[in-house]
Amino acid sequence: KQEVTQIPAALSVPEGENLVLNCSFTDSAIYNLQWFRQDPGKGLTSLLLIQSSQREQTSGRLNASLDKSSGRSTLYIAASQPGDSATYLCAVNGFQKLVFGTGTRLLVSP
Amino acid sequence: GAGVSQTPSNKVTEKGKYVELRCDPISGHTALYWYRQSLGQGPEFLIYFQGTGAADDSGLPNDRFFAVRPEGSVSTLKIQRTERGDSAVYLCASSPGRGGYEQYFGPGTRLTVT
């Protein structure tokens, strides 16, 4: 059974810092991995999708990497801004369904 | 184009009542998923449709939960004899097909059972 773990559970940083969020998973037989953002009381916004054959994906200040063999992914956020404050979830797609971690709650203070 | 929509956005019901939650996927998406998110947790898979049929319902917690997608588009999640433990946000997602496609999520329905 796939299990996804995210570390840290919460993170507080001052504006402008670069930061790394970690995601690990137990079963390397995956199709892809998605990183999502969730604002309080809201749904999920997809940030990046990495296919199993890819090593990384970039979108603006976000960069996600995937090491399938070791069961790890990282989300790198450059030059963090207060608007980045949210919960970040990673999810692995084993075939049809996504298995989510419990998220990292990020607070960026001005 | 329009994204995934879900109605109602909020639903408050009494213990023991029946509720229906609706999901309108992105037009043309053949795959539809339901997830449930409890407070402080990541979403958990409930059921997956490919077209009209439920391809995987292994996440449904018990037989009080049922979902349909009769015409391969709109889906309804039905919960009978609701319990306080059913309180959660119910999320719907769709994708262009099965397998490794990106899933697009709706805003969710917050269900509160009193």
Chai-1 contact restraints between the chains, C-beta under 6 A:
chainA,res_idxA,chainB,res_idxB,connection_type,confidence,min_distance_angstrom,max_distance_angstrom,comment,restraint_id
A,Y31,B,G99,contact,1.0,0.0,6.0,A-B,restraint_1
A,Y31,B,G100,contact,1.0,0.0,6.0,A-B,restraint_2
A,N32,B,G100,contact,1.0,0.0,6.0,A-B,restraint_3
A,G43,B,F105,contact,1.0,0.0,6.0,A-B,restraint_4
A,G43,B,G106,contact,1.0,0.0,6.0,A-B,restraint_5
A,G43,B,P107,contact,1.0,0.0,6.0,A-B,restraint_6
A,G43,B,G108,contact,1.0,0.0,6.0,A-B,restraint_7
A,L44,B,F105,contact,1.0,0.0,6.0,A-B,restraint_8
A,L49,B,E102,contact,1.0,0.0,6.0,A-B,restraint_9
A,L89,B,G42,contact,1.0,0.0,6.0,A-B,restraint_10
A,Q96,B,Y48,contact,1.0,0.0,6.0,A-B,restraint_11
A,Q96,B,D56,contact,1.0,0.0,6.0,A-B,restraint_12
A,Q96,B,R98,contact,1.0,0.0,6.0,A-B,restraint_13
A,K97,B,F45,contact,1.0,0.0,6.0,A-B,restraint_14
A,K97,B,Y48,contact,1.0,0.0,6.0,A-B,restraint_15
A,F100,B,G42,contact,1.0,0.0,6.0,A-B,restraint_16
A,F100,B,P43,contact,1.0,0.0,6.0,A-B,restraint_17
A,G101,B,G42,contact,1.0,0.0,6.0,A-B,restraint_18
A,T102,B,Q41,contact,1.0,0.0,6.0,A-B,restraint_19
A,T102,B,G42,contact,1.0,0.0,6.0,A-B,restraint_20
A,G103,B,G42,contact,1.0,0.0,6.0,A-B,restraint_21
